[in-house]
């Protein structure tokens, strides 16, 4: 096959593109020495492949896996504005295949895949057309001396800062991927599996009164899409009907925009600036057990997040792990209701029941039964994707279903004669492309819709009569900024639990509550400041 002269330079230019993109990013973020180390490492890898075959077509074919890896590495870095690291490893390991498929079912995200596929297709075409043997032609010695000079200059720059040079070498797509898999990814897996988990008792005082407390953790729920908070669509009709007996917090904020960080913060009370996931030594379930509560933990989300926190409830149920396969979607959250009813009916005087929902995680149209498709159609297939109004319709329907789920929980708790509360808090928010410019969550920048969350506490009449001081405290703080790490202390407070590490100023059920407006937030695992 004849190969026009222009095609070979195009092939080499395309091969160089991901390396140049990453190099420019490194130069802006990590300086000249790091960038020099990066280009030296990549240059040696590519040169080694060339000298191994010394023919254009085999060289381009051998580079194909590295080219695909380099493109993926570059796209991830440019979009997330960070290199793959330890926090990202937790996000990857606590995300299911269905969540990944759901993310790419949105047209705005499908464009990334289509773009990558298009570039790779062009590369494959150029590699297929490349000559099997190099053309014999004279190479100007000045080019050789220029290459030697550039390499020598890069080496000199790198030698001035050996530490940054080594970092740059590790940022090469090939070396960086190997290092990521062997380092952060391996360490994160061991952490999730509990290899480093060491529990330390809270020394909590035993609670004597008979009470029931229920905590519902939502998923990917943006406050702006809840009717109870002023959204134009009536997505929360049941919650509207119980407004007078519920405290809705209109400034609740997640401390992290990914489940792998947001839920551990919520369940441990560790602030985002102090969170070291591998060193979590206890959680709210452990605290409740010490205080004499029978604890239940019901999960319709990825179980790895619970493993990450070392969750050891008296009764743990993970139907999501046993009723679904890699090829099927997760069932709606109503799957948890039969087990919830059984746990609520237990004869134990003191009960703590936690439910971790799949809520409004994409694909949104998979989060509710067809009967809840009030707006738009049931959803569009993953093969064709969906966007615009259809995406909003699916998301709003998922909120409507969550409202129904909460109705089942609260009305069941209402029938109890002992003091009881139901707390709902979303792990983080969500962005919708037609409203916010992009879809999903977990990005490394702060955006209000990824962090602003719905949260409320419902209390039955028996609890209100038994603890008027807690009711007054909650009402006094309902318009203040409350953050994920405040919920641990607040829930402990309304459950009557005290231990040496309790701080009244961290509970927004207390008149002593102090707003934390100084701590930063975890955006994609990166600490960032609030910008709104």
C-alpha positions in Angstrom: 0.0 0.0 0.0 1.4 3.4 -1.0 2.0 5.6 1.9 2.1 9.4 1.1 5.0 11.2 2.7 2.8 13.4 4.9 1.2 10.4 6.7 4.3 9.3 8.5 4.9 12.7 10.2 1.2 12.8 11.0 1.5 9.4 12.7 4.5 10.5 14.7 2.7 13.7 15.6 -0.3 11.8 16.8 1.9 9.5 18.8 3.5 12.5 20.5 0.2 14.3 21.3 -0.7 12.7 24.7 3.0 13.1 25.9 2.9 16.8 24.9 -0.4 17.4 26.6 0.8 15.9 29.8 4.1 17.7 29.5 2.4 21.1 29.3 0.2 20.2 32.3 3.2 19.2 34.3 5.1 22.3 33.4 2.2 24.4 34.7 1.7 22.5 37.9 5.0 20.9 38.9 7.8 23.0 37.3 10.6 22.5 34.8 12.6 19.8 36.6 9.6 17.5 36.9 8.7 18.1 33.3 12.3 17.4 32.2 12.3 14.1 34.1 9.0 13.2 32.5 10.2 13.8 28.9 13.5 12.0 29.6 11.6 8.9 30.8 9.2 8.9 27.9 11.9 9.7 25.4 14.0 6.7 26.5 10.9 4.4 26.4 9.9 5.4 22.9 13.5 5.4 21.7 14.0 1.9 23.0 11.1 0.7 21.1 12.3 2.3 17.9 15.8 0.8 18.2 14.2 -2.6 18.9 12.5 -2.7 15.5 13.8 0.3 13.5 10.9 0.1 11.1 7.9 2.5 11.1 5.0 0.0 10.9 6.1 -2.4 13.7 7.2 0.6 15.8 3.7 2.2 15.5 2.0 -1.1 16.3 4.2 -1.7 19.3 3.3 1.8 20.5 -0.4 1.3 20.2 -1.0 0.1 23.8 1.2 2.9 25.1 -0.7 5.4 22.9 -4.1 4.3 24.2 -2.7 4.3 27.8 -1.2 7.8 27.2 -4.4 9.2 25.8 -6.5 7.8 28.8 -3.8 9.1 31.2 -3.8 12.5 29.6 -7.6 12.9 29.3 -8.0 11.9 33.0 -5.3 14.4 34.1 -6.6 17.3 32.1 -10.3 16.7 33.1 -9.6 16.1 36.8 -6.6 18.5 36.9 -4.7 15.9 39.0 -2.6 12.8 38.3 -3.9 9.4 39.4 -3.2 9.1 43.1 -4.1 7.4 46.4 -7.5 9.2 46.8 -8.4 8.4 43.2 -7.7 4.7 43.9 -10.4 4.7 46.6 -12.9 6.2 44.2 -12.1 3.5 41.5 -12.3 0.7 44.0 -15.5 1.8 45.5 -17.3 2.3 42.2 -19.2 -0.5 40.5 -19.2 -1.4 36.9 -22.8 -0.3 36.7 -21.8 3.1 38.0 -19.1 3.4 35.3 -21.6 2.3 32.6 -24.1 4.8 34.0 -21.6 7.6 33.8 -20.9 6.9 30.2 -24.6 6.6 29.4 -24.8 10.4 29.5 -24.1 11.9 26.1 -21.8 14.6 27.5 -19.6 11.9 28.8 -20.0 9.6 25.8 -18.3 12.3 23.8 -15.1 11.6 25.6 -15.2 7.9 24.6 -16.2 8.8 21.0 -13.3 11.3 20.8 -10.8 8.8 22.2 -12.1 6.1 19.9 -11.8 8.5 16.9 -8.2 9.4 17.7 -7.3 5.8 18.2 -9.0 4.8 14.9 -6.9 7.4 13.1 -3.7 6.2 14.7 -4.6 2.5 13.8 -5.2 3.6 10.2 -1.9 5.5 10.0 0.0 2.5 11.6 -1.6 0.1 9.1 -0.6 2.3 6.2 2.9 2.9 7.4 5.8 1.4 5.4 7.2 -1.8 6.7 10.8 -0.6 6.2 12.3 2.8 6.6 13.1 4.8 3.6 16.8 5.3 3.0 17.6 8.9 3.1 20.2 11.2 4.5 19.4 12.6 8.0 20.8 16.1 8.6 23.4 15.9 11.4 22.0 19.1 12.8 18.9 17.2 13.8 21.0 14.6 15.7 22.9 17.3 17.5 19.7 19.2 18.3 18.2 16.0 19.9 21.4 15.4 21.9 21.4 19.1 23.0 17.8 18.9 24.1 18.5 15.7 26.1 21.6 17.2 27.7 19.7 20.4 28.7 16.8 18.3 30.1 19.3 16.3 32.1 21.0 19.4 33.4 17.6 20.9 34.5 16.7 17.6 36.2 20.0 17.4 38.0 19.3 20.7 39.7 16.3 19.2 41.5 16.7 15.3 41.8 13.5 15.0 43.8 11.3 16.6 41.2 13.1 14.8 38.5 12.1 11.4 40.1 8.5 12.6 40.4 8.6 13.5 36.7 9.8 10.0 35.8 7.0 8.5 37.7 4.5 10.7 35.8 5.1 8.9 32.6 1.9 7.1 31.5 3.6 3.7 31.4 5.7 4.1 34.5 3.0 6.1 36.3 0.3 3.4 35.6 2.6 0.6 36.9 3.4 2.7 39.9 -0.3 3.5 40.5 -1.3 -0.1 40.3 1.5 -1.3 42.5 1.3 1.6 45.0 -1.9 3.6 45.6 -4.3 1.0 44.1 -2.8 -1.9 46.0 -2.7 0.0 49.3 -6.3 1.2 48.8 -7.4 -2.3 48.2 -5.7 -3.6 51.3 -7.3 -0.7 53.3 -10.8 -1.5 52.0 -10.3 -5.1 52.8 -9.3 -4.2 56.4 -5.7 -5.2 56.3 -4.7 -2.0 58.2 -7.9 -1.7 60.3 -7.3 -1.3 64.0 -10.4 -0.5 66.1 -10.1 1.7 69.2 -13.0 1.7 71.7 -14.8 5.0 72.3 -15.4 4.3 76.0 -19.0 5.4 75.5 -21.4 5.5 78.4 -24.4 3.1 78.2 -27.7 4.5 77.3 -30.6 3.2 79.4 -33.7 4.7 77.8 -35.6 2.8 75.1 -35.3 4.7 71.8 -35.0 4.0 68.1 -32.9 6.0 65.7 -32.8 5.6 62.0 -30.2 7.1 59.6 -30.8 7.1 55.8 -27.7 8.0 53.7 -28.7 9.1 50.2 -26.6 9.0 47.1 -25.8 11.8 44.6 -28.7 13.9 45.7 -28.6 17.7 44.9 -30.6 19.9 47.1 -31.6 22.1 44.2 -33.8 19.3 42.8 -35.8 18.7 45.9 -39.3 20.3 45.9 -39.2 20.9 49.7 -36.3 23.3 49.1 -38.0 25.3 46.4 -37.5 23.3 43.2 -40.2 24.0 40.6 -41.2 20.3 40.2 -43.0 18.6 43.1 -40.4 15.9 43.6 -40.9 15.6 47.3 -44.7 15.6 48.0 -44.6 13.4 51.1 -41.9 15.5 52.7 -43.9 18.6 52.0 -46.8 17.0 54.0 -44.6 16.5 57.1 -42.8 19.9 57.0 -44.2 20.9 60.4 -42.8 17.9 62.2 -39.4 17.8 60.5 -36.4 20.1 60.7 -35.0 20.7 57.2 -31.5 22.0 57.0 -31.2 24.5 54.1 -27.4 25.0 54.2 -26.2 21.4 54.6 -23.0 20.8 52.8 -21.1 17.6 52.0 -17.4 17.5 53.0 -16.6 15.4 49.9 -18.0 15.0 46.4 -17.4 11.3 46.1 -18.9 8.5 48.2 -15.5 7.0 49.1 -14.7 10.2 51.2 -18.1 11.6 52.0 -19.6 8.6 53.8 -16.5 7.8 55.9 -16.5 11.5 57.0 -20.2 11.4 57.8 -19.9 8.1 59.8 -16.7 9.0 61.7 -16.8 12.7 62.3 -13.3 13.1 61.0 -13.0 16.4 59.1 -11.8 16.5 55.5 -8.4 18.0 56.4 -7.7 15.2 59.0 -9.2 12.3 57.1 -6.8 9.4 56.5 -9.0 6.6 55.4 -6.6 3.8 56.1 -6.4 4.9 59.8 -10.1 5.0 60.6 -10.4 3.4 64.0 -14.2 3.5 64.6 -17.5 4.7 63.3 -21.0 5.6 64.4 -22.1 1.9 64.4 -19.2 1.0 66.8 -20.2 4.0 69.0 -23.9 3.0 69.1 -23.0 -0.6 69.9 -20.8 0.5 72.9 -23.7 2.6 74.1 -26.1 -0.3 74.2 -27.9 -0.1 70.9 -28.6 -3.1 68.7 -27.2 -2.0 65.4 -28.4 -2.8 61.9 -26.7 -1.7 58.7 -28.7 -2.2 55.4 -26.9 -1.4 52.2 -28.1 -1.1 48.6 -24.9 0.6 47.5 -21.4 -0.7 46.8 -20.4 -2.8 49.8 -16.7 -1.8 49.6 -17.5 1.6 51.2 -18.8 -0.2 54.3 -15.8 -2.4 54.3 -13.6 0.7 54.0 -15.1 2.0 57.3 -14.8 -1.4 59.0 -18.5 -1.5 59.5 -19.4 -4.3 62.0 -23.1 -4.0 62.8 -25.0 -6.6 64.9 -27.0 -7.2 61.7 -25.6 -6.3 58.3 -27.5 -7.0 55.1 -26.0 -6.3 51.6 -28.7 -7.6 49.2 -27.0 -5.5 46.4 -24.1 -7.9 46.5 -26.1 -11.1 46.3 -29.0 -10.3 44.0 -27.1 -8.5 41.2 -24.5 -9.7 38.7 -22.0 -7.8 36.7 -24.5 -7.7 33.8 -27.5 -6.5 35.7 -28.5 -3.2 37.2 -28.9 -2.7 40.9 -32.5 -3.0 42.1 -34.3 0.1 43.4 -33.8 1.0 47.1 -37.2 -0.5 48.0 -35.3 -3.8 48.1 -34.2 -2.8 51.6 -37.7 -2.2 53.0 -38.6 -5.9 54.0 -35.4 -6.2 56.0 -35.9 -2.7 57.5 -39.4 -3.8 58.7 -37.8 -6.9 60.3 -35.2 -4.9 62.1 -37.7 -2.3 63.3 -39.9 -5.1 64.7 -37.1 -6.5 66.9 -37.8 -6.6 70.6 -34.5 -4.8 71.5 -35.3 -1.7 73.5 -32.6 0.4 71.9 -32.2 0.2 68.1 -30.0 2.0 65.6 -30.8 1.2 62.0 -28.6 2.6 59.2 -29.6 2.4 55.5 -27.2 3.3 52.7 -29.1 3.9 49.5 -28.2 4.0 45.8 -30.5 7.0 45.6 -29.9 9.1 42.5 -26.7 7.7 41.2 -26.4 7.5 37.4 -27.9 6.0 35.4 -30.7 7.9 36.9 -33.5 6.0 35.0 -32.3 2.8 36.7 -32.9 4.0 40.2 -36.7 3.7 40.3 -39.5 1.4 39.0 -41.4 2.3 35.8 -44.4 3.4 37.9 -42.4 6.4 39.1 -41.6 7.8 35.7 -43.7 10.8 36.3 -41.6 13.1 34.0 -40.5 12.0 30.6 -40.0 8.4 29.6 -38.6 5.5 31.6 -35.2 6.4 30.2 -33.1 5.8 27.1 -30.9 2.8 26.6 -27.2 3.0 27.4 -26.4 2.2 23.8 -27.9 5.5 22.6 -27.4 7.6 25.7 -29.6 10.5 26.8 -29.1 14.1 27.6 -30.8 17.5 28.1 -34.4 17.3 29.4 -34.5 13.5 29.4 -31.6 13.4 31.8 -33.3 15.9 34.1 -36.6 13.9 33.9 -34.8 10.7 34.9 -33.0 12.4 37.8 -36.2 14.1 39.1 -38.0 10.8 39.0 -35.3 9.3 41.1 -35.9 12.0 43.7 -39.6 11.3 43.6 -38.9 7.6 44.4 -36.6 8.6 47.2 -39.4 10.7 48.7 -41.7 7.6 48.5 -39.0 5.4 50.1 -38.6 7.9 53.0 -42.4 7.9 53.4 -42.3 4.1 54.0 -39.5 4.5 56.6 -41.0 7.5 58.5 -44.5 6.1 58.6 -43.2 2.8 60.0 -41.3 4.7 62.6 -44.4 6.8 63.4 -46.1 3.7 64.7 -43.5 3.2 67.5 -44.5 4.2 71.0 -40.9 4.9 72.2 -38.9 8.1 71.2 -37.8 7.7 67.6 -36.0 9.8 65.0 -35.3 9.5 61.2 -32.4 11.4 59.8 -31.7 11.7 56.1 -28.5 13.1 54.6 -27.1 12.7 51.1 -23.5 11.7 50.8 -22.9 14.4 48.2 -24.6 16.4 45.4 -24.7 16.0 41.6 -24.2 18.1 38.5 -26.5 17.9 35.5 -25.1 19.1 32.2 -28.0 21.2 30.9 -28.1 23.0 34.3 -24.5 23.0 35.4 -22.4 22.4 32.3 -21.3 18.9 33.1 -22.6 15.7 34.6 -21.8 13.6 37.6 -19.7 14.3 40.7 -16.2 13.6 42.0 -14.4 16.4 40.1 -11.3 18.1 41.6 -12.9 21.5 41.7 -15.5 22.9 44.1 -19.0 23.4 42.6 -22.0 24.1 44.8 -24.3 21.6 43.2 -21.8 18.8 44.0 -21.6 19.8 47.6 -25.0 21.3 48.5 -27.1 18.4 49.9 -30.6 17.8 51.3 -30.7 16.8 55.0 -33.4 16.6 57.6 -34.3 15.1 61.0 -37.9 13.8 61.7 -38.8 13.3 65.4 -41.9 11.6 66.7 -44.1 13.1 69.4 -42.5 10.8 72.1 -39.0 12.1 71.2 -40.1 15.7 71.2 -41.7 15.3 74.6 -38.6 13.5 76.0 -36.0 15.8 74.6 -37.3 19.3 74.1 -33.7 20.7 74.4 -32.6 18.7 71.3 -35.6 19.9 69.4 -34.8 23.5 70.3 -31.2 23.0 69.3 -32.1 21.6 65.9 -34.6 24.3 65.1 -32.1 27.0 66.2 -29.5 25.7 63.8 -31.6 24.7 60.8 -30.5 27.7 58.7 -26.8 27.4 59.6 -24.0 25.8 57.7 -23.9 22.1 58.8 -21.3 19.8 57.3 -20.9 16.1 56.9 -18.5 15.7 59.8 -21.1 17.5 62.1 -23.6 14.6 61.6 -21.5 12.1 63.6 -21.6 14.3 66.7 -25.2 15.3 66.1 -26.5 11.8 65.7 -24.6 10.7 68.8 -26.1 13.7 70.6 -29.8 12.9 69.7 -29.1 9.3 70.6 -28.0 10.4 74.1 -24.4 9.0 73.7 -21.5 10.5 75.6 -17.8 9.6 75.5 -14.5 11.3 76.3 -14.2 12.6 72.7 -17.7 14.2 72.5 -17.8 17.9 71.6 -21.1 19.7 72.1 -20.0 22.5 69.7 -19.9 19.9 66.9 -23.5 18.9 67.3 -26.2 21.0 65.7 -28.7 19.5 68.1 -27.0 21.7 70.7 -27.2 25.4 71.4 -23.4 25.3 71.7 -23.0 24.3 68.0 -20.1 26.2 66.3 -20.2 26.5 62.5 -17.1 25.3 60.7 -16.6 27.8 57.9 -12.8 27.3 57.8 -12.1 23.7 56.9 -11.6 22.9 53.2 -13.5 20.3 51.2 -12.4 17.1 49.5 -13.1 17.5 45.7 -12.1 14.3 44.0 -9.8 13.6 46.9 -8.1 17.0 46.6 -8.5 19.6 49.4 -10.1 22.7 48.0 -11.6 25.9 49.4 -15.3 26.8 49.0 -15.7 29.3 46.2 -19.3 30.4 46.4 
